[in-house]
């Protein structure tokens, strides 16, 4: 607890993912008052042409009540 999934277009480098991971772990640990070693993070590359079908519709539109920040597109 917790597990964070980051879905994104294929463009990030390993160094970028490492930096993002570190930033998220520190923020989650501090704000949820949990140990860093219980946090897991995955990165899932989604092709741009599949974004609507695989992410926008099922994760944003259909789970609007869970969404904390709306995209502006």
C-alpha positions in Angstrom: 0.0 0.0 0.0 -0.1 2.2 -2.0 0.5 1.2 -5.6 0.7 4.0 -8.2 0.4 3.4 -11.9 1.6 6.0 -14.3 0.2 5.7 -17.8 1.9 7.8 -20.4 2.9 8.1 -24.1 6.2 6.2 -24.9 8.7 9.0 -24.4 10.3 8.9 -21.0 13.9 7.8 -20.3 14.9 5.5 -17.5 16.5 8.5 -15.8 13.2 10.4 -16.0 11.2 7.5 -14.6 13.8 7.1 -11.8 13.5 10.8 -10.9 9.7 10.7 -11.0 9.7 7.6 -8.9 11.8 9.1 -6.2 9.7 12.3 -6.1 6.5 10.4 -5.9 7.8 8.0 -3.2 8.9 10.9 -1.1 5.7 12.8 -1.5 3.4 9.8 -0.8 5.5 8.6 2.2 5.4 12.1 3.7 1.7 12.8 3.1 0.3 9.3 3.8 2.7 8.8 6.7 3.9 5.4 5.4 7.2 3.9 4.9 8.9 4.3 1.5 9.4 0.5 1.3 5.7 -0.2 1.1 5.1 2.0 -2.0 5.2 0.5 -5.4 5.1 2.4 -8.7 4.7 1.1 -12.3 5.0 2.9 -15.6 2.7 1.8 -18.4 3.4 3.1 -21.9 0.3 3.7 -24.0 0.5 4.5 -27.7 -1.0 7.9 -28.5 -3.6 6.3 -30.9 -4.7 4.0 -28.0 -5.0 6.6 -25.4 -8.8 7.3 -25.7 -9.7 3.6 -25.7 -7.2 2.4 -23.0 -7.0 5.3 -20.7 -9.4 8.3 -21.3 -12.6 6.4 -21.6 -12.2 3.7 -18.9 -10.0 5.6 -16.4 -11.2 9.2 -16.8 -14.7 9.3 -18.2 -16.0 6.1 -16.6 -14.3 6.7 -13.2 -15.0 10.4 -13.0 -16.1 10.1 -9.3 -12.5 8.9 -8.5 -10.7 11.5 -10.5 -8.9 14.1 -8.4 -7.6 16.3 -11.2 -9.3 16.6 -14.6 -7.2 16.8 -17.8 -7.7 19.8 -20.0 -7.9 18.2 -23.4 
